[in-house]
């Protein structure tokens, strides 16, 4: 009974799980990092710009299906 009660409290918490996506944007031609590029998930308000080394972090991403978009103006 205690195990069932514990699971009843644990399952709803997993529904609110959020993730962090990290990565690096590199040039296709010479594999060098690209800075100041917009990176975001379509249909979400989550986005970032790349740092000098091309790295980015998207925080508080809810589980789901997204299109990953990279734009350079």
C-alpha positions in Angstrom: 0.0 0.0 0.0 2.8 2.4 0.8 4.5 1.7 -2.5 1.3 2.5 -4.4 0.9 5.7 -2.4 4.5 6.7 -3.2 3.9 6.0 -7.0 0.7 8.1 -6.9 2.8 11.1 -5.8 5.8 10.5 -8.0 3.9 10.1 -11.4 2.4 13.6 -11.4 5.8 15.1 -10.7 7.2 13.5 -13.9 4.5 15.2 -16.0 6.1 18.6 -15.2 9.6 17.6 -16.2 11.6 20.2 -18.1 14.8 19.8 -20.0 17.8 21.7 -21.1 19.2 21.6 -24.7 22.8 22.6 -25.3 24.8 22.5 -28.4 27.2 24.3 -30.8 26.6 25.9 -34.2 29.4 25.3 -36.7 29.9 26.4 -40.3 29.3 23.7 -42.8 32.2 24.8 -45.0 35.1 25.1 -42.5 33.6 23.6 -39.2 34.4 26.9 -37.3 31.9 28.1 -34.7 29.4 30.8 -35.7 28.6 33.5 -33.1 25.5 35.6 -32.6 23.2 33.3 -34.5 19.6 32.9 -33.3 18.6 29.4 -32.2 15.0 28.6 -31.2 12.3 26.0 -31.1 9.4 26.7 -33.4 5.9 26.9 -31.8 7.6 27.8 -28.5 8.9 31.0 -26.8 12.3 29.4 -26.1 15.4 30.7 -27.8 19.0 31.9 -27.5 21.8 33.5 -29.4 25.1 31.6 -29.8 28.2 32.8 -27.9 31.6 33.5 -29.4 32.4 29.8 -29.4 29.1 28.9 -31.2 27.5 27.4 -28.0 23.9 27.9 -26.9 21.6 26.7 -24.1 17.8 26.4 -24.3 16.4 26.0 -20.7 13.0 25.0 -19.4 12.0 23.0 -22.5 8.9 21.0 -22.0 8.8 17.6 -23.5 7.2 17.5 -26.9 7.9 17.6 -30.6 9.6 20.8 -32.0 11.3 22.0 -35.1 14.8 23.3 -34.3 15.5 26.6 -36.2 18.8 28.4 -36.7 18.9 31.8 -38.4 21.6 34.2 -39.3 20.7 37.7 -40.5 
